Amino acid sequence: MASACFSSVQFSPASSRSSPPAFAKRRRGTFSACYYPTRRLALVHLGAAVPQTVGDFGAPLRSLLKSDGNVAEAAALWGTALASEIAEEEDLADWVGKDKRRMLHAVYNVGDMDKTIKFYTECLGMKLLRRRDVPEDGYGNAFLGYGPEESNFSVELTYNYGVKKYDIGNGFGHFGVAVENVAKTVDLVKAKGGRVTREPRPLNEGVGVVAFVEDPDGYPFELLERSPTPEPFCRVMLRVGDLDRSLGFYEKAYGMELLRRKDYPDLKYSAALVGYGPEDKNPVVELTYNYGITDYDKGNGYTQIAIGTNDVYRTAKAIRKYGGKIVREPGPLPVLNTKITACLDPDGWKTAFVDNADFQKELE
């Protein structure tokens, strides 16, 4: 109990002289108290278990307590450290909310670049935005989307020389694309030899039409019937093992907004949409929790989402603060000099954050 309360609390040394110490635990602007009824118990906890969040202050605290039992000085140092940490956390949370972020592209592997490009352009109406081959490293990339990368979301296809097939796994859900006429798009996919896995039908909510098709590598695409939109590429769906945990992480660490959430008890799943703006104008991440399933096979096909940021270093700090795992330390990429950092969310889904200014230079 002590360590849970000490992990994110503020201690006021002055109050200990006249009244029992009270500890407050902050959560997104609200407080709940963890109260220790006696000064003696508070001092026992202070000497026995210096909280991890105090970081480097732990050693000085123990040293003070062991050397001369100067509890007041130790408490003052502890209080200063915790106050500083809470202020830093608030500043970091404020910065995440103000950082200029948007979803840039989704990255995944394909077995035949030309065949995939043909499907996306002829069946889904995408445009080939740029393409590059890196023979010295044995791979090539192609970027496709519905508008310029400076303003629109895109897909980054990767072809690794000689690799023709990938395992998509059961964790990746699908991509979502908005089209004006689902039935007409499905007919086009069939005419081009594509696979339709779900014929057009009404959405679960009863408004609109939806269908599912697969690209040449088996990546599912959800076709959503909508009026013309500046961003037809509308969703990336990922399955998660704890929806509340994922939402907390995406909101705090990634600065995304919860756009909507709905439970489907009859179908035994819940879904939530998070993103950086209204879903009819921006791509969103759809997080899906299937009742009772906490772990998924991610395969080796889908790789990551890339998100723009003004500062990859502060982004990495926020990700660590809110429980994410950094898998690529922030810094410039070789040759390109584009600064990035990469992390894993609580379910192991990878996200890369890319410096906005560097990304713009890369496009130029």
Buried (B, 14 or more C-beta within 10 A) or exposed (E): EBEEBBEBBBBBBEEBEEEEBBBBBBEEEEEEEBEBEEBEEBBEBBBEEBBEBBEEBBEBBBEBBEEEEEBEBBBBBBBBBBEEBBEEBEEBBEBBEEBEBBBBBBBBBBBBBEEBBBBBEBBBBBBBBEEEBEEEEEBBBBBBBBBEBEEBBBBBBBBBEEBEEBEBBEBBBBBBBBBEEBBEBBEBBEEEEBEBEEEBEEEEEEEEBBBBBBBBBBBBBBBBBBEEBEBBBBBBBBBBBBBEBBBBBBBBBBBBBBBEBEBEEEEEBBBBBBBBBEBEEBBBBBBBBBEEBEEBEBBBBBBBBBBBBBBBEBBBBBBEBBEBEBBBEBEEEEEEEBBBBBBBBBBBBBBBBBBBEBBEEBEE
